[in-house]
Amino acid sequence: IIWSLLGAVLNPNAYLAYATGAATFLAYLNQKISQLHSNYLDGRERTRQSLRAKLHPILQDIMKKMLAKAGFYDEGGFAEGFQDKKVIKSKAIWFLSCTRLGKKIAECHI
């Protein structure tokens, strides 16, 4: 591109068309890349919103079932002694480490 610009200065009749074409192509390429990036970001956000809307109720139900099996949750909400978030977090971490050791859920008493 630099040589084309230099050629346009030295001999404008011969090289100006090439320099103009190169500049036009680069401007077009830049515009298309920014348009594709914008479309990508918009599509990604729409996909995330759609997945959140569809998967959130399913994952919430699975979490309630897992917490109920572990004794954290019952029909009325969180079991007694598990209303504090710090207690829930510490017990959940302990429960997950217990189940990762290969113990069955029934063996991991809280």
ChimeraX attribute file (.defattr): number of C-alpha atoms within 10 A of each C-alpha:
attribute: neighborCount
match mode: 1-to-1
recipient: residues
	/A:1	11
	/A:2	8
	/A:3	10
	/A:4	19
	/A:5	18
	/A:6	14
	/A:7	17
	/A:8	18
	/A:9	12
	/A:10	12
	/A:11	12
	/A:12	15
	/A:13	10
	/A:14	12
	/A:15	18
	/A:16	18
	/A:17	13
	/A:18	16
	/A:19	20
	/A:20	15
	/A:21	12
	/A:22	15
	/A:23	14
	/A:24	12
	/A:25	12
	/A:26	12
	/A:27	12
	/A:28	11
	/A:29	12
	/A:30	12
	/A:31	12
	/A:32	12
	/A:33	12
	/A:34	11
	/A:35	12
	/A:36	12
	/A:37	12
	/A:38	12
	/A:39	12
	/A:40	12
	/A:41	12
	/A:42	12
	/A:43	12
	/A:44	12
	/A:45	12
	/A:46	12
	/A:47	12
	/A:48	12
	/A:49	12
	/A:50	12
	/A:51	11
	/A:52	13
	/A:53	11
	/A:54	11
	/A:55	12
	/A:56	12
	/A:57	11
	/A:58	11
	/A:59	12
	/A:60	11
	/A:61	12
	/A:62	12
	/A:63	13
	/A:64	17
	/A:65	15
	/A:66	14
	/A:67	16
	/A:68	16
	/A:69	13
	/A:70	19
	/A:71	17
	/A:72	21
	/A:73	19
	/A:74	15
	/A:75	8
	/A:76	6
	/A:77	12
	/A:78	17
	/A:79	14
	/A:80	11
	/A:81	9
	/A:82	16
	/A:83	13
	/A:84	10
	/A:85	9
	/A:86	10
	/A:87	12
	/A:88	15
	/A:89	12
	/A:90	10
	/A:91	16
	/A:92	16
	/A:93	11
	/A:94	14
	/A:95	16
	/A:96	13
	/A:97	13
	/A:98	16
	/A:99	14
	/A:100	10
	/A:101	8
	/A:102	9
	/A:103	11
	/A:104	10
	/A:105	15
	/A:106	11
	/A:107	10
	/A:108	14
	/A:109	9
	/A:110	11
